[in-house]
Amino acid sequence: MRLNKLDFLKAPPVDRGPCSSVIFQNGEFVVPKVSVLATGDAILTQLISPNPEANFRALVDILRNTDVTITNVEMVFPGRGRIASTTMHGIPLGVEPELLSEFEWLGVNVYGMAQNHATDYGVSGLVSSIEALEARGLAYAGVGRTLAEARAPRYISAPGARVAYIAAVSSNARLSLAADPSVGDVGRPGVAPVRVQKTHYIKKERFAELREILAEAGVNVSSTGTTAPGIHFPYPDKNVYDPPPEGGFAVEGVNFAPSETSRVQTDALERDVEAIKASVREASRQADLVFVGLHCHEGLQGRWNTDVPAEFLQPVSRQLIDAGAHGVFAHGPHMLRGVELYAGRPICYSLGNFIFNVETFSAFPLEVYEQQGMPLTSTAADLFDVVNGYGKQPLFWESVVARFTYENGVLADSEFHPITLGREEPRSRRGCPRLASTDDGARILGRLDELSRPFGTGVDIVREGERYIGKIRSRG
């Protein structure tokens, strides 16, 4: 922010937080350098602070020596007496709130909580998580006791600047959606959503045939849906919010529509995007730097957990930058996606996994074992003898942490530090991050560079001592 000296003399005092120290230099106010580090998803189920491994300790030093360190917490802290939700998404991710001490030890000071496991243990489990964070005075974003709270910016004071963070989730957002109070209703705790709708486009010459086949099978293919006029979805409580494209219909929460080509397209609900943009604009008036976290598992063609994001993520991210965000940090697919330098500001389409102790949960609801056809006397150890796909996907076990330095609100430097999560280690120790070796680091950054090409962005690989780091650049 820049003001001339006359403006300063006329302006009333401005509270910039207890740790702020804006500098008046050469007739202007200058916000000094501020470093911000973002990680991908953290699934932490055990203590990692005792780990003496040198590359882990070196990573911790980077986290602690950054002004603002942000992580996405893909789990909840329901505590004892927890009650599992009837609607589960994968395995329920609930741990004891005492593990928050590990994040504090790591140097994390901002927690993104908007993710598709937010109500794995119901609304009560989410409220317990919020209370655990608040009891420790930890800044969190993306969830709240109401929708307005969930969408609200959260502020932290960094040396010389005030920083805002906003978080939202697209993946299965309807399962955990927060609600504002209405007449006779106190609202509902939940997540800040960016809800999405999937549309299957079918070639025009085959569309009529598809419609006939579904109608013969008893599927309601009328776009007017139920017998109540004006209700466009034939299956209430499904993932449908707006009418299908013209001439189309909805089947079990999925839209079908005719087109010149057959394809699957996922679109963000415009009113949710507008709400997040409004939060960004609000934060831009109250903070020196504004960042947004987006939890997005969705990939191209309706798939999940791929290294190419869904169609909606780039335009939404760019809209958030245009609204005033200084960076957008996405996560969700448990693997790296490309980065983009847009209007001089970074967009990370997925920072992959940061901590992934997913195989050492202590217990699960009995329904989890039932779904796998296992005896109800099974344990978590039994489950991961059967569910062993995590270890078979190497991309889940390598990523980067991204650190950006801003000077007077302008991106001055970037550092992508490659990390590995010990895929080859025993289950008991797998998932703890550490700085990658020289060879692994060069390979991970090379892959990030390739993934970034479609966004017109490159990642320069720079040798610093025994390691490589990446630097974002436009390909022009």
C-alpha positions as CSV (number, residue, x, y, z in Angstrom):
1,M,0.0,0.0,0.0
2,R,1.4,3.4,-0.9
3,L,0.4,6.8,0.6
4,N,2.0,10.1,0.2
5,K,3.1,12.2,3.2
6,L,0.2,14.6,3.0
7,D,-2.3,11.7,3.0
8,F,-0.5,10.4,6.1
9,L,-0.8,13.8,7.9
10,K,-4.6,14.0,7.1
11,A,-5.4,10.3,7.7
12,P,-6.7,9.1,11.1
13,P,-4.6,6.4,12.9
14,V,-4.8,2.9,11.4
15,D,-4.6,-0.2,13.6
16,R,-2.5,-2.7,11.7
17,G,-2.2,-5.3,14.4
18,P,0.1,-5.6,17.3
19,C,3.0,-7.0,15.3
20,S,2.8,-4.6,12.3
21,S,5.5,-2.1,11.5
22,V,4.8,-0.3,8.2
23,I,7.8,1.7,7.1
24,F,7.6,5.4,5.9
25,Q,10.4,5.6,3.3
26,N,11.0,8.2,0.5
27,G,7.6,9.8,1.0
28,E,5.7,6.5,0.9
29,F,4.4,3.9,3.2
30,V,6.1,0.5,2.4
31,V,5.1,-2.9,3.7
32,P,8.3,-4.7,4.3
33,K,9.1,-8.2,3.0
34,V,6.8,-10.9,4.3
35,S,7.3,-14.6,3.7
36,V,4.3,-17.0,3.3
37,L,4.6,-20.8,3.1
38,A,1.8,-23.1,2.0
39,T,1.7,-26.9,2.3
40,G,-0.7,-29.5,0.9
41,D,-2.9,-31.8,2.9
42,A,-2.0,-32.8,6.4
43,I,-3.3,-36.1,7.7
44,L,-1.5,-36.5,11.0
45,T,-2.3,-39.5,13.2
46,Q,0.7,-39.8,15.5
47,L,3.5,-37.8,17.0
48,I,6.2,-36.9,14.4
49,S,8.1,-34.4,16.5
50,P,10.5,-37.0,18.0
51,N,11.7,-37.9,14.5
52,P,15.5,-37.2,14.6
53,E,16.0,-37.6,10.8
54,A,18.1,-34.7,9.5
55,N,16.0,-33.9,6.4
56,F,12.9,-33.7,8.5
57,R,14.5,-31.4,10.9
58,A,15.7,-29.2,8.0
59,L,12.2,-29.0,6.7
60,V,10.9,-27.9,10.2
61,D,13.5,-25.1,10.2
62,I,12.0,-23.8,6.9
63,L,8.5,-23.9,8.3
64,R,9.5,-22.2,11.5
65,N,11.6,-19.5,9.8
66,T,8.7,-18.3,7.7
67,D,6.5,-15.4,8.7
68,V,3.2,-17.1,7.9
69,T,2.9,-20.9,7.6
70,I,-0.3,-22.4,6.3
71,T,-1.4,-26.0,6.1
72,N,-4.6,-27.7,5.1
73,V,-5.8,-30.1,7.8
74,E,-7.7,-32.9,6.1
75,M,-9.2,-34.4,9.2
76,V,-11.2,-33.3,12.3
77,F,-10.6,-33.4,16.1
78,P,-13.9,-34.8,17.5
79,G,-12.3,-36.0,20.8
80,R,-13.7,-38.8,23.0
81,G,-17.3,-39.9,22.7
82,R,-17.2,-39.1,19.0
83,I,-20.2,-40.0,16.8
84,A,-19.6,-41.0,13.2
85,S,-21.7,-39.5,10.5
86,T,-24.2,-41.7,8.6
87,T,-22.7,-40.2,5.4
88,M,-19.1,-41.2,5.2
89,H,-16.7,-40.2,2.5
90,G,-13.9,-42.8,2.2
91,I,-12.5,-43.5,5.6
92,P,-13.5,-41.2,8.5
93,L,-10.5,-39.0,9.4
94,G,-10.9,-38.2,13.1
95,V,-8.0,-37.8,15.7
96,E,-7.6,-36.6,19.2
97,P,-7.2,-32.8,19.6
98,E,-3.9,-33.2,21.4
99,L,-2.3,-33.7,18.0
100,L,-2.7,-30.0,17.4
101,S,0.4,-29.6,19.5
102,E,2.3,-31.2,16.7
103,F,1.3,-28.6,14.2
104,E,2.2,-25.9,16.7
105,W,5.6,-27.5,17.2
106,L,6.1,-27.6,13.4
107,G,5.5,-23.8,13.2
108,V,2.1,-23.8,11.5
109,N,0.1,-20.8,12.5
110,V,-2.8,-20.9,10.0
111,Y,-5.1,-23.9,9.5
112,G,-7.3,-24.5,6.5
113,M,-10.2,-26.7,7.7
114,A,-12.5,-26.7,4.6
115,Q,-12.3,-30.2,3.2
116,N,-14.5,-33.2,2.4
117,H,-13.9,-34.9,5.7
118,A,-15.1,-32.0,7.8
119,T,-18.2,-33.7,9.1
120,D,-17.0,-37.3,9.2
121,Y,-18.0,-37.2,12.8
122,G,-21.1,-35.1,12.3
123,V,-21.7,-31.5,13.1
124,S,-20.8,-32.1,16.7
125,G,-17.4,-33.4,15.7
126,L,-16.8,-30.3,13.6
127,V,-17.9,-28.1,16.5
128,S,-15.5,-29.9,18.8
129,S,-12.7,-29.3,16.2
130,I,-13.5,-25.6,16.1
131,E,-13.5,-25.4,19.9
132,A,-10.2,-27.2,20.1
133,L,-8.6,-24.7,17.7
134,E,-10.1,-21.7,19.5
135,A,-9.0,-23.0,22.9
136,R,-5.4,-22.9,21.7
137,G,-5.9,-19.5,20.0
138,L,-5.1,-21.0,16.5
139,A,-6.2,-19.2,13.4
140,Y,-8.4,-21.3,11.1
141,A,-10.5,-20.7,8.0
142,G,-13.1,-22.4,5.9
143,V,-15.4,-23.7,8.6
144,G,-17.7,-22.0,11.1
145,R,-20.8,-22.3,13.2
146,T,-22.7,-20.6,10.3
147,L,-22.1,-20.1,6.6
148,A,-21.1,-16.5,7.1
149,E,-18.4,-17.6,9.7
150,A,-17.1,-20.3,7.4
151,R,-16.7,-17.9,4.5
152,A,-15.2,-15.1,6.6
153,P,-11.5,-14.1,6.2
154,R,-9.3,-14.9,9.2
155,Y,-6.5,-12.5,10.0
156,I,-3.0,-13.0,11.4
157,S,-0.3,-10.4,12.2
158,A,3.0,-11.0,10.5
159,P,6.1,-8.9,11.1
160,G,5.3,-5.7,9.3
161,A,2.0,-6.7,7.7
162,R,-1.5,-8.1,8.4
163,V,-2.3,-11.3,6.4
164,A,-5.8,-12.7,5.6
165,Y,-6.6,-16.3,4.8
166,I,-9.9,-17.6,3.3
167,A,-10.6,-21.3,2.6
168,A,-13.3,-23.2,0.7
169,V,-13.9,-26.7,-0.6
170,S,-15.5,-28.1,-3.8
171,S,-15.2,-31.8,-3.1
172,N,-18.5,-33.2,-1.7
173,A,-19.2,-29.8,-0.2
174,R,-22.9,-30.6,0.0
175,L,-22.2,-33.2,2.7
176,S,-20.7,-30.6,5.1
177,L,-22.4,-27.4,3.9
178,A,-22.7,-24.7,6.6
179,A,-25.9,-22.7,6.8
180,D,-26.9,-19.3,8.1
181,P,-29.7,-18.7,10.6
182,S,-33.2,-18.3,9.4
183,V,-36.6,-17.9,11.1
184,G,-36.7,-20.5,13.8
185,D,-33.4,-21.9,12.7
186,V,-30.0,-21.2,14.4
187,G,-28.0,-22.2,11.3
188,R,-25.7,-25.1,10.9
189,P,-21.9,-25.5,11.4
190,G,-20.1,-26.6,8.3
191,V,-17.7,-25.7,5.5
192,A,-17.5,-22.8,3.1
193,P,-18.5,-24.4,-0.2
194,V,-17.7,-24.0,-3.9
195,R,-20.3,-26.5,-5.0
196,V,-19.9,-28.1,-8.4
197,Q,-22.2,-29.7,-10.9
198,K,-21.2,-32.4,-13.4
199,T,-22.6,-32.5,-16.9
200,H,-22.2,-35.4,-19.3
201,Y,-22.5,-34.0,-22.8
202,I,-23.6,-36.5,-25.4
203,K,-23.3,-36.2,-29.2
204,K,-26.6,-34.8,-30.5
205,E,-27.2,-37.7,-32.8
206,R,-27.0,-40.2,-29.9
207,F,-28.7,-38.1,-27.3
208,A,-32.3,-39.0,-28.2
209,E,-31.3,-42.7,-28.1
210,L,-29.9,-42.3,-24.6
211,R,-33.0,-40.6,-23.4
212,E,-35.2,-43.3,-24.7
213,I,-33.1,-46.1,-23.1
214,L,-33.3,-44.4,-19.7
215,A,-37.0,-43.7,-20.0
216,E,-37.6,-47.4,-20.8
217,A,-35.7,-48.3,-17.6
218,G,-38.0,-46.1,-15.6
219,V,-35.7,-43.1,-15.1
220,N,-37.4,-39.8,-14.9
221,V,-35.9,-37.9,-17.9
222,S,-38.2,-34.9,-17.8
223,S,-36.3,-31.7,-17.0
224,T,-39.3,-30.5,-15.0
225,G,-38.6,-33.3,-12.6
226,T,-41.3,-33.9,-10.0
227,T,-45.0,-33.3,-10.1
228,A,-44.4,-29.9,-8.4
229,P,-44.2,-27.2,-11.1
230,G,-40.9,-25.3,-11.2
231,I,-38.8,-27.9,-9.4
232,H,-36.1,-28.9,-11.8
233,F,-34.4,-31.8,-10.1
234,P,-36.0,-35.2,-10.3
235,Y,-34.0,-36.6,-7.3
236,P,-34.0,-34.2,-4.4
237,D,-31.1,-34.1,-2.0
238,K,-28.7,-34.9,-4.8
239,N,-25.8,-32.9,-6.1
240,V,-27.9,-30.7,-8.4
241,Y,-28.4,-27.0,-7.8
242,D,-29.4,-25.4,-11.1
243,P,-31.4,-26.7,-14.0
244,P,-29.5,-28.8,-16.6
245,P,-28.3,-27.2,-19.8
246,E,-31.1,-26.4,-22.3
247,G,-32.6,-29.6,-23.7
248,G,-31.0,-31.8,-21.0
249,F,-32.1,-33.7,-18.0
250,A,-30.8,-34.9,-14.7
251,V,-30.3,-38.5,-13.5
252,E,-29.3,-39.1,-9.8
253,G,-27.7,-35.7,-9.4
254,V,-25.9,-35.7,-12.8
255,N,-26.9,-33.6,-15.7
256,F,-27.0,-34.9,-19.3
257,A,-27.2,-32.6,-22.3
258,P,-26.7,-32.7,-26.1
259,S,-23.6,-31.3,-27.6
260,E,-21.4,-31.5,-30.7
261,T,-18.9,-33.7,-28.9
262,S,-19.2,-36.2,-26.0
263,R,-17.4,-35.1,-22.9
264,V,-17.7,-34.6,-19.1
265,Q,-17.6,-31.1,-17.7
266,T,-17.6,-29.9,-14.1
267,D,-18.6,-26.4,-13.3
268,A,-18.6,-24.4,-10.1
269,L,-21.8,-23.0,-8.7
270,E,-21.5,-19.3,-9.6
271,R,-23.2,-18.0,-6.4
272,D,-20.6,-19.8,-4.3
273,V,-17.7,-18.3,-6.3
274,E,-19.2,-14.9,-5.9
275,A,-19.4,-15.3,-2.2
276,I,-15.8,-16.3,-1.9
277,K,-14.8,-13.3,-4.1
278,A,-16.7,-11.0,-1.8
279,S,-14.7,-12.4,1.1
280,V,-11.5,-11.6,-0.9
281,R,-12.6,-8.1,-1.6
282,E,-13.5,-7.6,2.1
283,A,-10.1,-8.9,3.2
284,S,-8.3,-6.7,0.7
285,R,-9.6,-3.7,2.5
286,Q,-8.5,-5.0,5.9
287,A,-5.2,-6.7,5.2
288,D,-1.9,-6.1,3.4
289,L,-1.8,-9.7,1.9
290,V,-4.8,-12.0,1.1
291,F,-4.5,-15.7,0.3
292,V,-7.2,-18.3,-0.6
293,G,-7.0,-22.1,0.0
294,L,-9.2,-24.3,-2.2
295,H,-9.7,-28.0,-1.5
296,C,-10.4,-29.7,-4.9
297,H,-10.1,-33.4,-5.6
298,E,-11.9,-33.0,-8.9
299,G,-10.0,-33.6,-12.1
300,L,-10.7,-33.7,-15.8
301,Q,-13.6,-35.7,-17.2
302,G,-15.2,-36.1,-13.8
303,R,-12.3,-38.1,-12.3
304,W,-10.8,-37.5,-8.8
305,N,-7.2,-37.5,-7.6
306,T,-5.5,-36.8,-10.9
307,D,-2.6,-34.5,-11.7
308,V,-4.8,-32.3,-14.0
309,P,-7.4,-30.1,-12.3
310,A,-11.1,-30.0,-13.3
311,E,-12.2,-27.4,-15.8
312,F,-13.6,-25.0,-13.3
313,L,-10.5,-24.6,-11.1
314,Q,-8.4,-22.3,-13.3
315,P,-11.2,-19.8,-14.0
316,V,-12.2,-19.7,-10.4
317,S,-8.6,-19.2,-9.2
318,R,-8.1,-16.4,-11.7
319,Q,-11.3,-14.7,-10.6
320,L,-10.0,-14.8,-7.0
321,I,-6.7,-13.2,-8.0
322,D,-8.7,-10.6,-10.0
323,A,-10.7,-9.9,-6.8
324,G,-7.6,-9.1,-4.9
325,A,-6.0,-12.4,-3.7
326,H,-2.2,-12.4,-3.7
327,G,-2.1,-16.2,-4.1
328,V,-4.3,-19.2,-4.4
329,F,-3.2,-22.5,-2.8
330,A,-5.2,-25.6,-3.8
331,H,-4.9,-29.1,-2.5
332,G,-7.1,-32.3,-2.4
333,P,-5.9,-34.9,-5.0
334,H,-3.1,-36.0,-2.8
335,M,-0.6,-35.3,-5.6
336,L,1.1,-32.4,-7.2
337,R,-0.6,-30.4,-9.9
338,G,0.9,-27.5,-11.9
339,V,1.5,-23.9,-10.9
340,E,0.6,-20.7,-12.7
341,L,1.9,-17.2,-12.5
342,Y,-1.2,-15.1,-13.2
343,A,-1.1,-11.3,-13.1
344,G,2.2,-11.7,-11.3
345,R,0.7,-13.8,-8.5
346,P,1.0,-17.5,-7.9
347,I,-1.7,-20.2,-8.2
348,C,-0.8,-23.6,-7.0
349,Y,-3.4,-26.1,-8.4
350,S,-2.4,-28.7,-5.8
351,L,0.4,-28.9,-3.3
352,G,-0.1,-32.6,-2.9
353,N,0.4,-34.3,0.5
354,F,2.3,-32.7,3.3
355,I,1.8,-35.3,6.1
356,F,0.2,-38.6,5.3
357,N,0.1,-40.9,8.3
358,V,-3.2,-42.2,6.9
359,E,-2.4,-45.9,7.7
360,T,-2.0,-45.4,11.5
361,F,-5.5,-44.3,12.6
362,S,-6.3,-46.0,15.9
363,A,-9.9,-47.0,15.1
364,F,-12.8,-46.7,12.7
365,P,-16.6,-47.0,12.9
366,L,-17.8,-50.6,12.3
367,E,-19.4,-49.6,9.0
368,V,-15.9,-49.1,7.5
369,Y,-15.1,-52.8,8.0
370,E,-18.6,-53.8,6.9
371,Q,-18.1,-51.9,3.6
372,Q,-14.9,-54.0,3.0
373,G,-16.7,-57.3,3.8
374,M,-14.5,-57.7,6.8
375,P,-15.6,-59.1,10.2
376,L,-16.9,-56.4,12.6
377,T,-14.2,-57.4,15.1
378,S,-11.6,-56.1,12.7
379,T,-9.1,-53.4,13.7
380,A,-7.5,-50.5,11.8
381,A,-4.4,-52.7,11.3
382,D,-6.6,-55.3,9.7
383,L,-8.2,-52.7,7.4
384,F,-4.9,-51.5,6.0
385,D,-3.8,-55.0,5.3
386,V,-6.8,-55.1,2.9
387,V,-6.9,-51.4,1.8
388,N,-3.3,-51.0,0.6
389,G,-3.7,-48.9,-2.5
390,Y,-2.1,-45.8,-0.9
391,G,1.3,-47.4,-1.0
392,K,0.9,-48.4,-4.6
393,Q,0.5,-44.8,-5.8
394,P,4.0,-43.2,-5.7
395,L,2.7,-39.7,-6.5
396,F,1.0,-39.7,-3.0
397,W,4.4,-39.7,-1.4
398,E,6.2,-36.8,-2.9
399,S,5.4,-33.1,-3.2
400,V,6.6,-29.6,-2.5
401,V,6.1,-26.9,0.1
402,A,5.8,-23.5,-1.5
403,R,7.2,-20.3,0.1
404,F,6.6,-16.9,-1.4
405,T,8.1,-13.6,-0.4
406,Y,6.2,-10.4,-1.0
407,E,7.7,-6.9,-0.8
408,N,5.2,-4.0,-0.5
409,G,2.5,-6.4,-1.7
410,V,4.4,-7.6,-4.8
411,L,5.8,-11.1,-5.3
412,A,9.5,-10.8,-4.9
413,D,10.7,-14.4,-4.7
414,S,9.4,-18.0,-4.8
415,E,10.8,-21.2,-3.5
416,F,9.4,-24.7,-4.1
417,H,11.1,-27.1,-1.7
418,P,10.6,-30.7,-2.8
419,I,9.7,-33.2,-0.1
420,T,9.2,-37.0,0.2
421,L,7.1,-38.8,2.7
422,G,8.9,-42.1,3.1
423,R,6.9,-44.4,0.9
424,E,9.4,-47.3,1.3
425,E,9.3,-47.1,5.1
426,P,7.2,-49.4,7.3
427,R,3.6,-48.4,7.9
428,S,4.4,-47.3,11.4
429,R,6.7,-44.5,10.1
430,R,5.4,-43.8,6.6
431,G,4.0,-40.3,5.9
432,C,6.4,-38.1,7.8
433,P,7.8,-35.4,5.4
434,R,11.4,-34.5,4.8
435,L,13.3,-32.5,2.3
436,A,14.0,-34.6,-0.8
437,S,17.4,-35.9,-1.7
438,T,19.3,-34.2,-4.6
439,D,18.1,-36.7,-7.2
440,D,14.6,-36.9,-5.9
441,G,14.4,-33.1,-5.6
442,A,15.5,-32.5,-9.2
443,R,13.0,-35.2,-10.5
444,I,10.0,-33.7,-8.5
445,L,10.7,-30.2,-9.6
446,G,11.2,-31.4,-13.2
447,R,7.7,-32.9,-13.0
448,L,6.2,-29.8,-11.5
449,D,7.7,-27.8,-14.4
450,E,6.1,-30.2,-16.9
451,L,2.7,-30.0,-15.1
452,S,2.9,-26.2,-15.2
453,R,3.5,-25.9,-19.0
454,P,-0.3,-25.9,-19.9
455,F,-0.6,-22.8,-17.7
456,G,2.1,-20.9,-19.5
457,T,4.3,-21.1,-16.5
458,G,7.7,-22.8,-15.8
459,V,9.6,-23.8,-12.7
460,D,13.4,-23.1,-12.9
461,I,15.4,-25.7,-11.0
462,V,18.1,-24.0,-8.9
463,R,20.9,-25.7,-7.0
464,E,21.4,-24.4,-3.4
465,G,24.1,-26.3,-1.6
466,E,23.1,-30.0,-1.5
467,R,19.6,-29.4,-2.6
468,Y,17.4,-28.1,-5.5
469,I,14.6,-25.6,-5.1
470,G,12.2,-24.4,-7.7
471,K,11.5,-20.8,-8.8
472,I,8.3,-19.9,-10.6
473,R,8.5,-17.9,-13.9
474,S,6.3,-17.0,-16.8
475,R,7.1,-18.8,-20.1
476,G,6.1,-15.6,-21.8
